[in-house]
Amino acid sequence: MRLRRSMLWMGVAGTALAGMLFGSAVNPALGAPLEATPSPTIISPSPSPSGSPRGDVPSRPESLYACPPPMAPGMDFPAMVGLCWAASSGGVGGVVGYEVYRLTTDGFVKTASPTGTNAMMSADFVLGRSYTFYVVAKDAAGNISEPSALITATATTGPRPTASPTPEPGDITPPTSPTGLRDYCVADGAGVNFCWNASTDDVGVSGYDVYRRTATGYVKAGSRTTTWFYETDVVTGRYYTYFVVARDAAGNLSRPSDLISALAHDPYPWPTPTPTPPPNCKVTYGTWSWESGFGTQVRITNISPDPIDGWTLRFRFSDSGQKVANGWSAAWSQEETYVYAEALPWNSVIQPGASVDLGFNGTHTGANPVPPSFTLNRVPCIAG
């Protein structure tokens, strides 16, 4: 296998190496530093039927692997990533080429357009850092195949041992990959919803980007600061495939999570318990406005005889122009007009008769009405 790969790259090096390295238009962006395990990580979706599921387009590229090109003695090239894959078939007029896309902080960008089943890329890559890609096939009529599995590969200068580069200034360590993706964890969320375990970072995770697989690629479905996601612009009863990457304030990206296939549900699928439990909470909501903003102070009081251990306050803004900007004493988030405040470790338990105070600053577009109702852990609270 090593001899076959070397012959493959040596065959294309003479005519294509210079053009692939320096002549192709690429969108440079730094990837994530190499994690502890240096071998590439391949994330494979659920098996799909052989051939093209759409009939009139090429089959998706399969069997991606990293194949860094060997370098002759004395050759000095920039850091690069080499990818190889099995040929696609089908389509209108046959397969005429492929497109390789690389994950950046702005989403996936096209990095190469080879005609064969390999790509040798250099786009201001940094030696030893890892980058995530996928490949699609293109037929003579311009039809695009389904995307390949994701592959994360390391930038090298070939198989020869290379001295470690000079350390770069600033934060270059990526967050850990999100793990534990699980479907249907936001109880009253319509559409697709799923959660994951928090990533860690040497400085701090600033957020997560969620990508959805489409018929021809992976598109950014949204960004979150919380460890859960949902979207409503989906068809109920249909499965959708996603992955998540974590990022830090310096723009370092984690390796992608495993893929999750999540089902779009009907809205508000949870039945009301019978009999309805009595309220265990009282919420006081005080707000004050100025020209384009407002501040809010919220008090949650436990009016039950039992402690509340862990809580999420939920309410809905009456005006679509109301937005949460920043908050305190809770993890605040907003999806459309729904607002969520999740307990922090130090105030997650509310003893009987005790209260917790929290609040946030927001913006509005002319109106700042008080939310009509509140729930705590899906149980209605007394407002007042």
C-alpha positions as a LaTeX table, in Angstrom:
\begin{tabular}{lrrr}
\hline
Residue & $x$ (\AA) & $y$ (\AA) & $z$ (\AA) \\
\hline
Met1 & 0.00 & 0.00 & 0.00 \\
Arg2 & 2.85 & 2.44 & 0.85 \\
Leu3 & 4.50 & 1.78 & $-2.52$ \\
Arg4 & 1.17 & 2.24 & $-4.37$ \\
Arg5 & 0.49 & 5.58 & $-2.65$ \\
Ser6 & 4.03 & 6.81 & $-3.38$ \\
Met7 & 3.68 & 5.93 & $-7.06$ \\
Leu8 & 0.30 & 7.67 & $-7.17$ \\
Trp9 & 1.66 & 10.95 & $-5.82$ \\
Met10 & 4.87 & 10.78 & $-7.83$ \\
Gly11 & 2.75 & 10.37 & $-10.95$ \\
Val12 & 0.86 & 13.59 & $-10.38$ \\
Ala13 & 3.69 & 15.58 & $-8.80$ \\
Gly14 & 5.48 & 16.44 & $-12.01$ \\
Thr15 & 2.52 & 18.05 & $-13.76$ \\
Ala16 & 0.20 & 19.15 & $-10.98$ \\
Leu17 & 2.18 & 19.75 & $-7.79$ \\
Ala18 & 3.13 & 23.36 & $-8.44$ \\
Gly19 & $-0.33$ & 24.27 & $-9.63$ \\
Met20 & $-2.07$ & 22.54 & $-6.73$ \\
Leu21 & 0.19 & 24.21 & $-4.21$ \\
Phe22 & 0.43 & 27.72 & $-5.58$ \\
Gly23 & $-1.99$ & 28.15 & $-8.48$ \\
Ser24 & $-5.34$ & 27.21 & $-7.00$ \\
Ala25 & $-7.60$ & 29.79 & $-5.42$ \\
Val26 & $-8.14$ & 28.88 & $-1.79$ \\
Asn27 & $-9.62$ & 30.58 & 1.23 \\
Pro28 & $-6.90$ & 30.43 & 3.91 \\
Ala29 & $-7.92$ & 29.95 & 7.53 \\
Leu30 & $-6.16$ & 28.43 & 10.46 \\
Gly31 & $-7.42$ & 25.07 & 11.61 \\
Ala32 & $-7.26$ & 23.50 & 15.06 \\
Pro33 & $-3.99$ & 22.35 & 16.62 \\
Leu34 & $-3.32$ & 18.65 & 16.63 \\
Glu35 & $-4.88$ & 16.87 & 19.59 \\
Ala36 & $-3.15$ & 14.22 & 21.69 \\
Thr37 & $-3.83$ & 11.39 & 19.22 \\
Pro38 & $-2.05$ & 12.28 & 15.95 \\
Ser39 & $-3.89$ & 9.86 & 13.69 \\
Pro40 & $-6.74$ & 11.31 & 11.57 \\
Thr41 & $-10.24$ & 10.87 & 12.89 \\
Ile42 & $-12.90$ & 9.73 & 10.40 \\
Ile43 & $-16.50$ & 10.32 & 11.40 \\
Ser44 & $-18.84$ & 8.13 & 9.39 \\
Pro45 & $-22.59$ & 8.66 & 9.09 \\
Ser46 & $-25.09$ & 5.83 & 9.07 \\
Pro47 & $-24.60$ & 3.54 & 6.06 \\
Ser48 & $-26.46$ & 4.66 & 2.97 \\
Pro49 & $-27.63$ & 2.51 & 0.05 \\
Ser50 & $-25.00$ & 1.87 & $-2.59$ \\
Gly51 & $-25.07$ & 4.04 & $-5.66$ \\
Ser52 & $-26.87$ & 7.37 & $-5.89$ \\
Pro53 & $-30.03$ & 7.66 & $-3.79$ \\
Arg54 & $-31.25$ & 10.43 & $-6.07$ \\
Gly55 & $-30.67$ & 8.48 & $-9.29$ \\
Asp56 & $-29.55$ & 11.36 & $-11.52$ \\
Val57 & $-26.49$ & 12.42 & $-9.51$ \\
Pro58 & $-23.14$ & 10.75 & $-8.78$ \\
Ser59 & $-22.72$ & 8.45 & $-5.81$ \\
Arg60 & $-21.09$ & 10.02 & $-2.74$ \\
Pro61 & $-17.31$ & 9.69 & $-2.42$ \\
Glu62 & $-16.42$ & 6.87 & $-0.01$ \\
Ser63 & $-13.40$ & 5.54 & 1.91 \\
Leu64 & $-11.67$ & 8.87 & 2.57 \\
Tyr65 & $-8.19$ & 8.65 & 4.08 \\
Ala66 & $-5.24$ & 10.96 & 4.59 \\
Cys67 & $-2.48$ & 10.36 & 2.04 \\
Pro68 & 0.24 & 12.97 & 2.50 \\
Pro69 & 2.51 & 13.11 & $-0.53$ \\
Pro70 & 6.11 & 11.86 & $-0.23$ \\
Met71 & 8.80 & 14.46 & $-0.80$ \\
Ala72 & 12.06 & 13.91 & $-2.64$ \\
Pro73 & 15.24 & 14.73 & $-0.67$ \\
Gly74 & 15.96 & 18.44 & $-0.58$ \\
Met75 & 12.46 & 19.53 & $-1.61$ \\
Asp76 & 11.01 & 22.27 & 0.57 \\
Phe77 & 7.24 & 22.69 & 0.41 \\
Pro78 & 4.78 & 24.38 & 2.77 \\
Ala79 & 2.62 & 22.35 & 5.11 \\
Met80 & $-0.08$ & 20.51 & 3.23 \\
Val81 & $-2.89$ & 17.99 & 3.56 \\
Gly82 & $-3.30$ & 15.11 & 1.12 \\
Leu83 & $-6.64$ & 13.31 & 0.83 \\
Cys84 & $-7.59$ & 10.25 & $-1.22$ \\
Trp85 & $-10.92$ & 8.49 & $-1.75$ \\
Ala86 & $-12.71$ & 5.85 & $-3.80$ \\
Ala87 & $-14.11$ & 6.98 & $-7.15$ \\
Ser88 & $-17.78$ & 7.94 & $-7.43$ \\
Ser89 & $-19.97$ & 6.67 & $-10.26$ \\
Gly90 & $-23.24$ & 7.47 & $-12.01$ \\
Gly91 & $-24.69$ & 10.85 & $-12.75$ \\
Val92 & $-25.51$ & 12.52 & $-16.04$ \\
Gly93 & $-22.62$ & 12.05 & $-18.44$ \\
Gly94 & $-20.44$ & 10.47 & $-15.76$ \\
Val95 & $-18.29$ & 11.95 & $-12.99$ \\
Val96 & $-16.10$ & 14.80 & $-14.23$ \\
Gly97 & $-14.55$ & 15.97 & $-10.97$ \\
Tyr98 & $-14.76$ & 16.52 & $-7.24$ \\
Glu99 & $-14.92$ & 19.44 & $-4.82$ \\
Val100 & $-13.19$ & 19.45 & $-1.43$ \\
Tyr101 & $-14.56$ & 21.64 & 1.36 \\
Arg102 & $-12.72$ & 22.62 & 4.56 \\
Leu103 & $-14.28$ & 23.67 & 7.87 \\
Thr104 & $-13.46$ & 27.20 & 9.06 \\
Thr105 & $-14.95$ & 29.51 & 11.68 \\
Asp106 & $-17.26$ & 30.85 & 8.95 \\
Gly107 & $-18.41$ & 27.40 & 7.83 \\
Phe108 & $-17.19$ & 25.16 & 5.02 \\
Val109 & $-15.23$ & 26.75 & 2.16 \\
Lys110 & $-14.18$ & 25.16 & $-1.12$ \\
Thr111 & $-10.47$ & 24.34 & $-0.98$ \\
Ala112 & $-9.82$ & 22.22 & $-4.07$ \\
Ser113 & $-11.52$ & 21.03 & $-7.28$ \\
Pro114 & $-9.56$ & 17.98 & $-8.48$ \\
Thr115 & $-10.58$ & 15.86 & $-11.45$ \\
Gly116 & $-9.16$ & 12.68 & $-9.89$ \\
Thr117 & $-9.70$ & 10.89 & $-6.60$ \\
Asn118 & $-7.05$ & 12.75 & $-4.61$ \\
Ala119 & $-6.29$ & 16.30 & $-3.58$ \\
Met120 & $-3.05$ & 17.80 & $-2.31$ \\
Met121 & $-3.83$ & 21.11 & $-0.64$ \\
Ser122 & $-1.86$ & 23.97 & 0.84 \\
Ala123 & $-3.90$ & 26.95 & 2.04 \\
Asp124 & $-1.68$ & 28.61 & 4.64 \\
Phe125 & $-1.92$ & 25.40 & 6.64 \\
Val126 & 0.17 & 25.19 & 9.78 \\
Leu127 & 2.36 & 22.13 & 10.24 \\
Gly128 & 0.93 & 19.82 & 12.90 \\
Arg129 & $-2.52$ & 21.38 & 13.04 \\
Ser130 & $-5.63$ & 19.42 & 12.10 \\
Tyr131 & $-8.33$ & 20.37 & 9.59 \\
Thr132 & $-11.75$ & 18.91 & 8.79 \\
Phe133 & $-12.95$ & 18.22 & 5.23 \\
Tyr134 & $-15.64$ & 16.58 & 3.14 \\
Val135 & $-15.78$ & 15.76 & $-0.58$ \\
Val136 & $-18.57$ & 15.79 & $-3.18$ \\
Ala137 & $-18.56$ & 14.44 & $-6.74$ \\
Lys138 & $-19.79$ & 16.43 & $-9.76$ \\
Asp139 & $-21.14$ & 15.07 & $-13.05$ \\
Ala140 & $-21.05$ & 16.51 & $-16.57$ \\
Ala141 & $-24.40$ & 18.28 & $-16.04$ \\
Gly142 & $-23.20$ & 19.98 & $-12.86$ \\
Asn143 & $-25.16$ & 17.76 & $-10.48$ \\
Ile144 & $-23.59$ & 17.36 & $-7.04$ \\
Ser145 & $-23.48$ & 14.14 & $-5.03$ \\
Glu146 & $-24.27$ & 13.69 & $-1.37$ \\
Pro147 & $-21.33$ & 14.74 & 0.82 \\
Ser148 & $-18.77$ & 12.20 & 1.92 \\
Ala149 & $-18.14$ & 11.37 & 5.55 \\
Leu150 & $-16.17$ & 14.01 & 7.43 \\
Ile151 & $-12.45$ & 13.48 & 7.81 \\
Thr152 & $-10.05$ & 15.35 & 10.08 \\
Ala153 & $-6.44$ & 15.21 & 8.89 \\
Thr154 & $-3.16$ & 16.78 & 9.96 \\
Ala155 & $-1.10$ & 19.20 & 7.88 \\
Thr156 & 2.30 & 17.69 & 7.07 \\
Thr157 & 5.11 & 18.09 & 4.56 \\
Gly158 & 5.06 & 14.41 & 3.66 \\
Pro159 & 6.01 & 11.24 & 5.54 \\
Arg160 & 9.50 & 12.39 & 6.57 \\
Pro161 & 9.97 & 13.34 & 10.26 \\
Thr162 & 9.78 & 17.10 & 10.65 \\
Ala163 & 11.02 & 19.25 & 13.51 \\
Ser164 & 8.33 & 20.89 & 15.61 \\
Pro165 & 7.50 & 24.42 & 14.44 \\
Thr166 & 8.24 & 27.47 & 16.52 \\
Pro167 & 5.40 & 27.93 & 19.02 \\
Glu168 & 2.88 & 30.53 & 17.91 \\
Pro169 & 1.88 & 33.35 & 20.23 \\
Gly170 & $-1.58$ & 33.44 & 21.75 \\
Asp171 & $-4.14$ & 30.71 & 22.28 \\
Ile172 & $-3.72$ & 27.91 & 19.72 \\
Thr173 & $-5.25$ & 25.05 & 21.72 \\
Pro174 & $-8.70$ & 23.93 & 20.50 \\
Pro175 & $-11.57$ & 22.87 & 22.75 \\
Thr176 & $-12.30$ & 19.20 & 23.15 \\
Ser177 & $-14.86$ & 17.67 & 20.81 \\
Pro178 & $-18.50$ & 17.72 & 21.98 \\
Thr179 & $-19.66$ & 14.26 & 23.07 \\
Gly180 & $-22.82$ & 12.50 & 24.15 \\
Leu181 & $-25.20$ & 13.87 & 21.51 \\
Arg182 & $-28.74$ & 12.75 & 22.34 \\
Asp183 & $-32.07$ & 13.35 & 20.67 \\
Tyr184 & $-35.23$ & 14.91 & 22.06 \\
Cys185 & $-33.90$ & 16.45 & 25.27 \\
Val186 & $-35.76$ & 19.78 & 25.18 \\
Ala187 & $-39.10$ & 18.59 & 26.46 \\
Asp188 & $-41.47$ & 21.14 & 24.99 \\
Gly189 & $-39.42$ & 22.10 & 21.93 \\
Ala190 & $-41.08$ & 21.76 & 18.54 \\
Gly191 & $-39.15$ & 20.37 & 15.59 \\
Val192 & $-35.67$ & 18.90 & 16.00 \\
Asn193 & $-33.96$ & 19.21 & 19.37 \\
Phe194 & $-30.89$ & 17.55 & 20.83 \\
Cys195 & $-28.25$ & 18.06 & 23.52 \\
Trp196 & $-24.58$ & 17.25 & 24.10 \\
Asn197 & $-21.97$ & 17.22 & 26.85 \\
Ala198 & $-19.99$ & 20.41 & 27.32 \\
Ser199 & $-16.54$ & 20.73 & 25.78 \\
Thr200 & $-13.54$ & 21.96 & 27.76 \\
Asp201 & $-10.77$ & 24.38 & 26.80 \\
Asp202 & $-7.57$ & 25.66 & 28.39 \\
Val203 & $-8.96$ & 29.22 & 28.28 \\
Gly204 & $-12.70$ & 28.76 & 27.85 \\
Val205 & $-15.31$ & 27.57 & 25.36 \\
Ser206 & $-17.11$ & 30.55 & 23.81 \\
Gly207 & $-19.79$ & 28.65 & 21.90 \\
Tyr208 & $-20.82$ & 25.84 & 19.61 \\
Asp209 & $-21.61$ & 25.68 & 15.88 \\
Val210 & $-24.20$ & 23.17 & 14.68 \\
Tyr211 & $-24.10$ & 21.80 & 11.12 \\
Arg212 & $-26.86$ & 19.93 & 9.29 \\
Arg213 & $-26.18$ & 17.51 & 6.44 \\
Thr214 & $-28.06$ & 18.34 & 3.23 \\
Ala215 & $-28.30$ & 16.60 & $-0.12$ \\
Thr216 & $-25.07$ & 18.25 & $-1.32$ \\
Gly217 & $-23.09$ & 19.30 & 1.76 \\
Tyr218 & $-23.07$ & 20.45 & 5.38 \\
Val219 & $-24.63$ & 23.82 & 6.23 \\
Lys220 & $-24.47$ & 25.77 & 9.47 \\
Ala221 & $-27.85$ & 25.38 & 11.17 \\
Gly222 & $-27.02$ & 27.70 & 14.05 \\
Ser223 & $-24.65$ & 28.70 & 16.83 \\
Arg224 & $-25.26$ & 28.30 & 20.54 \\
Thr225 & $-23.65$ & 29.19 & 23.86 \\
Thr226 & $-25.66$ & 26.43 & 25.57 \\
Thr227 & $-25.27$ & 22.67 & 25.16 \\
Trp228 & $-28.59$ & 22.15 & 23.41 \\
Phe229 & $-30.06$ & 23.08 & 20.04 \\
Tyr230 & $-33.36$ & 23.09 & 18.27 \\
Glu231 & $-34.80$ & 24.34 & 15.00 \\
Thr232 & $-38.40$ & 24.50 & 13.89 \\
Asp233 & $-38.06$ & 24.98 & 10.12 \\
Val234 & $-38.18$ & 21.22 & 9.56 \\
Val235 & $-40.73$ & 18.61 & 8.49 \\
Thr236 & $-42.36$ & 16.73 & 11.37 \\
Gly237 & $-41.62$ & 13.01 & 11.26 \\
Arg238 & $-38.45$ & 13.35 & 9.20 \\
Tyr239 & $-34.93$ & 12.59 & 10.46 \\
Tyr240 & $-32.14$ & 15.15 & 10.08 \\
Thr241 & $-28.40$ & 14.58 & 10.56 \\
Tyr242 & $-26.18$ & 17.01 & 12.50 \\
Phe243 & $-22.76$ & 17.43 & 14.06 \\
Val244 & $-21.41$ & 20.01 & 16.52 \\
Val245 & $-18.04$ & 21.76 & 16.87 \\
Ala246 & $-16.89$ & 23.81 & 19.85 \\
Arg247 & $-14.93$ & 27.05 & 19.46 \\
Asp248 & $-13.03$ & 29.38 & 21.75 \\
Ala249 & $-12.57$ & 33.14 & 21.71 \\
Ala250 & $-9.36$ & 32.82 & 19.66 \\
Gly251 & $-11.24$ & 31.05 & 16.84 \\
Asn252 & $-9.82$ & 27.58 & 17.49 \\
Leu253 & $-12.25$ & 24.84 & 16.43 \\
Ser254 & $-12.63$ & 21.43 & 18.03 \\
Arg255 & $-12.82$ & 18.25 & 16.06 \\
Pro256 & $-16.42$ & 17.52 & 15.01 \\
Ser257 & $-18.67$ & 15.53 & 17.27 \\
Asp258 & $-20.11$ & 12.23 & 16.16 \\
Leu259 & $-23.10$ & 12.59 & 13.85 \\
Ile260 & $-26.60$ & 12.43 & 15.31 \\
Ser261 & $-29.77$ & 11.56 & 13.40 \\
Ala262 & $-32.57$ & 13.51 & 15.13 \\
Leu263 & $-36.30$ & 13.21 & 14.54 \\
Ala264 & $-38.47$ & 16.30 & 14.03 \\
His265 & $-41.32$ & 16.11 & 16.54 \\
Asp266 & $-44.71$ & 17.72 & 16.84 \\
Pro267 & $-44.76$ & 20.83 & 19.04 \\
Tyr268 & $-45.44$ & 20.50 & 22.76 \\
Pro269 & $-45.58$ & 16.70 & 22.77 \\
Trp270 & $-45.58$ & 16.30 & 26.54 \\
Pro271 & $-49.03$ & 15.54 & 27.98 \\
Thr272 & $-50.26$ & 17.52 & 30.94 \\
Pro273 & $-50.01$ & 15.39 & 34.10 \\
Thr274 & $-53.31$ & 14.38 & 35.65 \\
Pro275 & $-54.04$ & 15.76 & 38.12 \\
Thr276 & $-52.10$ & 18.97 & 37.43 \\
Pro277 & $-49.47$ & 19.42 & 40.17 \\
Pro278 & $-49.85$ & 22.51 & 42.33 \\
Pro279 & $-47.42$ & 25.38 & 41.67 \\
Asn280 & $-44.16$ & 25.06 & 43.56 \\
Cys281 & $-42.82$ & 28.45 & 42.57 \\
Lys282 & $-43.59$ & 32.15 & 42.47 \\
Val283 & $-41.89$ & 34.45 & 39.97 \\
Thr284 & $-41.58$ & 38.21 & 40.43 \\
Tyr285 & $-40.59$ & 40.00 & 37.23 \\
Gly286 & $-39.62$ & 43.68 & 37.43 \\
Thr287 & $-38.49$ & 45.60 & 34.37 \\
Trp288 & $-37.57$ & 49.15 & 33.41 \\
Ser289 & $-37.04$ & 50.54 & 29.89 \\
Trp290 & $-35.14$ & 53.24 & 28.07 \\
Glu291 & $-34.98$ & 54.28 & 24.42 \\
Ser292 & $-33.93$ & 50.94 & 22.89 \\
Gly293 & $-33.14$ & 48.75 & 25.86 \\
Phe294 & $-34.38$ & 47.49 & 29.19 \\
Gly295 & $-33.23$ & 45.86 & 32.41 \\
Thr296 & $-35.04$ & 43.11 & 34.27 \\
Gln297 & $-34.80$ & 41.69 & 37.78 \\
Val298 & $-36.34$ & 38.26 & 38.40 \\
Arg299 & $-36.96$ & 36.55 & 41.73 \\
Ile300 & $-37.87$ & 32.85 & 41.95 \\
Thr301 & $-39.38$ & 31.74 & 45.26 \\
Asn302 & $-39.91$ & 28.12 & 46.30 \\
Ile303 & $-43.44$ & 27.96 & 47.75 \\
Ser304 & $-43.46$ & 24.17 & 48.11 \\
Pro305 & $-42.47$ & 22.11 & 51.18 \\
Asp306 & $-39.65$ & 20.39 & 49.24 \\
Pro307 & $-36.33$ & 21.70 & 47.91 \\
Ile308 & $-36.08$ & 22.45 & 44.18 \\
Asp309 & $-32.87$ & 20.76 & 43.10 \\
Gly310 & $-31.87$ & 22.05 & 39.68 \\
Trp311 & $-34.13$ & 24.40 & 37.74 \\
Thr312 & $-34.78$ & 25.99 & 34.39 \\
Leu313 & $-37.01$ & 29.04 & 34.21 \\
Arg314 & $-38.87$ & 29.47 & 30.94 \\
Phe315 & $-41.05$ & 32.28 & 29.61 \\
Arg316 & $-41.98$ & 33.84 & 26.30 \\
Phe317 & $-41.65$ & 37.46 & 25.24 \\
Ser318 & $-44.89$ & 38.98 & 23.99 \\
Asp319 & $-43.09$ & 41.21 & 21.47 \\
Ser320 & $-40.76$ & 39.78 & 18.82 \\
Gly321 & $-38.46$ & 42.79 & 19.19 \\
Gln322 & $-37.50$ & 41.88 & 22.76 \\
Lys323 & $-34.07$ & 40.28 & 22.94 \\
Val324 & $-31.86$ & 39.14 & 25.82 \\
Ala325 & $-28.42$ & 40.79 & 25.57 \\
Asn326 & $-26.64$ & 39.58 & 28.72 \\
Gly327 & $-27.62$ & 38.32 & 32.12 \\
Trp328 & $-26.42$ & 37.30 & 35.56 \\
Ser329 & $-26.98$ & 34.58 & 38.18 \\
Ala330 & $-28.18$ & 32.12 & 35.49 \\
Ala331 & $-27.20$ & 30.78 & 32.07 \\
Trp332 & $-29.48$ & 32.86 & 29.83 \\
Ser333 & $-30.42$ & 31.91 & 26.29 \\
Gln334 & $-33.12$ & 32.81 & 23.78 \\
Glu335 & $-34.63$ & 30.90 & 20.87 \\
Glu336 & $-37.00$ & 33.04 & 18.80 \\
Thr337 & $-39.28$ & 34.57 & 21.49 \\
Tyr338 & $-38.66$ & 31.84 & 24.10 \\
Val339 & $-36.28$ & 32.69 & 26.95 \\
Tyr340 & $-34.52$ & 30.18 & 29.18 \\
Ala341 & $-32.59$ & 30.73 & 32.43 \\
Glu342 & $-30.71$ & 27.68 & 33.68 \\
Ala343 & $-29.44$ & 27.37 & 37.25 \\
Leu344 & $-25.76$ & 27.78 & 38.00 \\
Pro345 & $-23.95$ & 25.36 & 40.33 \\
Trp346 & $-24.04$ & 27.76 & 43.26 \\
Asn347 & $-27.80$ & 28.52 & 43.12 \\
Ser348 & $-29.21$ & 25.30 & 41.68 \\
Val349 & $-30.96$ & 24.32 & 44.94 \\
Ile350 & $-33.81$ & 26.48 & 46.24 \\
Gln351 & $-34.85$ & 25.49 & 49.75 \\
Pro352 & $-38.53$ & 25.72 & 50.84 \\
Gly353 & $-39.45$ & 29.36 & 51.40 \\
Ala354 & $-36.15$ & 30.59 & 49.93 \\
Ser355 & $-35.61$ & 32.70 & 46.81 \\
Val356 & $-32.96$ & 33.26 & 44.17 \\
Asp357 & $-32.47$ & 36.56 & 42.38 \\
Leu358 & $-31.33$ & 36.81 & 38.79 \\
Gly359 & $-31.70$ & 39.21 & 35.91 \\
Phe360 & $-30.69$ & 40.37 & 32.46 \\
Asn361 & $-30.34$ & 43.36 & 30.19 \\
Gly362 & $-32.09$ & 43.37 & 26.84 \\
Thr363 & $-33.02$ & 45.38 & 23.77 \\
His364 & $-36.39$ & 46.20 & 22.27 \\
Thr365 & $-37.82$ & 47.89 & 19.19 \\
Gly366 & $-40.39$ & 50.07 & 20.91 \\
Ala367 & $-42.30$ & 47.83 & 23.30 \\
Asn368 & $-41.30$ & 45.96 & 26.45 \\
Pro369 & $-44.34$ & 44.12 & 27.83 \\
Val370 & $-44.07$ & 41.78 & 30.82 \\
Pro371 & $-44.25$ & 38.05 & 29.92 \\
Pro372 & $-47.73$ & 36.69 & 30.72 \\
Ser373 & $-46.60$ & 33.43 & 32.34 \\
Phe374 & $-43.61$ & 31.49 & 33.66 \\
Thr375 & $-42.73$ & 27.84 & 34.16 \\
Leu376 & $-40.04$ & 26.24 & 36.30 \\
Asn377 & $-39.02$ & 22.76 & 35.13 \\
Arg378 & $-42.17$ & 22.76 & 32.94 \\
Val379 & $-44.47$ & 23.40 & 35.94 \\
Pro380 & $-46.42$ & 26.72 & 35.85 \\
Cys381 & $-45.44$ & 29.29 & 38.49 \\
Ile382 & $-47.52$ & 31.94 & 40.21 \\
Ala383 & $-46.69$ & 35.36 & 38.75 \\
Gly384 & $-46.65$ & 38.35 & 41.03 \\
\hline
\end{tabular}
